[in-house]
Amino acid sequence: MNQKIYLIGLNHRTAGVEIREAYALKDCNTVELGFVKADGPVLEALTLSTCNRVEILAVTTPEANEEDILRFWASHCGGSVPQLKPHVYIHEGLAAVKHVFTVAASLDSMVVGEPQILGQLKDAYRKSIEYGSAKVIVNRVLHKAFSVAKRVRTETSIASSAVSISYAAVELAKKIFGDMSGNRAMLIGAGEMAELAATHLINTGIKELLVANRTFEHGEELARRMGGSAIMFEELQRKLADVDIIISSTGATDAIIRAKDLKAVLKKRRQRPMFFIDIAVPRDIDPDVNGLDNVYLYDIDDLKEVVEENIAQRREEAIKAETIIDSETRHFATWLESLQLNPTICDLLNSGEAIAAHELERTMKRLGTVSDEDYEALQTLVKSITHKLYHEPITFLKRRTQEEGSAQRFIDTTRRMFNLDHEDIPDNAHADRKRSNVVQLRANGGPDCSK
């Protein structure tokens, strides 16, 4: 392949938020940016810009290098290469392709296995198509990246375990209640993690959500956003009997729910299970609640243990995912090799057809006038013979393309053997080599073919 593939980027591990903000490329038209233009070194490009990473996938001419891309990037953002370069990572060739696969599969994310990055990558790809900067290679890399991500999610459990506090809480609730569609939940307070947990609960299809907050207006606003109903904070104890799941995150300095408060509630509920998620620090729900039958209480420390176990599990699954990515990268290498093979096959057939046509014309001069029908039959004949003669060499090349690392050698040999690059080779070009071979044969006691 005559082009080069580069992946140049920075992320949450290599650059602080100030640098990531300064060199962000959001809503960036790669053509207007100057990355892709008719007479420029960059032939194709895609930019991915999120809060945690900024990356450029570029296909360039053979003469280009990473400095060209860095200069474009820094100049567009009003920065400088010396400021930008210490924070970037640079991958070239198959390493660049593998990195894109790794990002798509969420193995390079802050939270391994979280699916958001795949959607962001798809958005970036749509923009690159819209701008006309995604062509043969970028198209192939991105389509393959999406299929790799699907394979990783299908063949591993990398995304099946909760690795955020709020999501872990909801997953525990699902284990207790199973189908959540018949359950009611209550959100006490308006803490960020509690709100996020409530969002996850709504996604499970719960029947109803109540919001209790000391400032009723704030609770009412949150309930409106969540599609729930607000209640006065003073109604909290009375409403507990109506709900199955309670998520609490207030700023109270003392517990607002104790075991003695729940005895009458459980009696009214006829001992149906209740699930408490206490994300407050200090805790909103007294630990003595755990001593009651059919009551399940998890505080933030319990949830952290669940998350840590799940993170360890995701790391194990990531090893399986890396095996998939390695395999897909090797397959992509085969495809890149085929880009070199296809022009050689075309050149080989064109060369053979040109020779056949030339010889046919010479023959026609000797034959004299023939009918148009006969002439057309002769053209078809010589073209068919050419294709049949080259069938085995072409099949041989295609087979060798499947063998990693061997295609380029055979392609080069074929191009030289049939002089497909039209080099001016003197008649005595290999005379020295021939004489050397004869001398070697004589030295080894072989026949003297010069006699």
HELIX and SHEET records of a PDB file:
HELIX    1   1 VAL A   17  ALA A   22  1                                   6    
HELIX    2   2 GLU A   66  HIS A   76  1                                  11    
HELIX    3   3 VAL A   81  LEU A   84  1                                   4    
HELIX    4   4 LYS A   85  HIS A   87  5                                   3    
HELIX    5   5 LEU A   94  ALA A  104  1                                  11    
HELIX    6   6 GLN A  116  TYR A  131  1                                  16    
HELIX    7   7 VAL A  136  GLU A  155  1                                  20    
HELIX    8   8 ILE A  165  PHE A  177  1                                  13    
HELIX    9   9 GLU A  192  ASN A  203  1                                  12    
HELIX   10  10 PHE A  216  MET A  226  1                                  11    
HELIX   11  11 PHE A  233  GLU A  235  5                                   3    
HELIX   12  12 LEU A  236  LYS A  239  1                                   4    
HELIX   13  13 LEU A  240  ASP A  242  5                                   3    
HELIX   14  14 ALA A  259  LYS A  268  1                                  10    
HELIX   15  15 PRO A  287  GLY A  291  5                                   5    
HELIX   16  16 ILE A  300  LEU A  367  1                                  68    
HELIX   17  17 ASP A  372  THR A  401  1                                  30    
HELIX   18  18 ALA A  407  MET A  417  1                                  11    
HELIX   19  19 ALA A  431  ALA A  443  1                                  13    
SHEET    1   A 4 VAL A  42  SER A  49  0                                        
SHEET    2   A 4 ARG A  53  THR A  60 -1                                        
SHEET    3   A 4 LYS A   4  ASN A  11 -1                                        
SHEET    4   A 4 TYR A  89  GLU A  92 -1                                        
SHEET    1   B 6 SER A 229  MET A 232  0                                        
SHEET    2   B 6 GLU A 208  ASN A 213  1                                        
SHEET    3   B 6 ARG A 184  ILE A 188  1                                        
SHEET    4   B 6 ILE A 245  SER A 248  1                                        
SHEET    5   B 6 MET A 274  ASP A 278  1                                        
SHEET    6   B 6 VAL A 295  ASP A 299  1                                        
END                                                                             
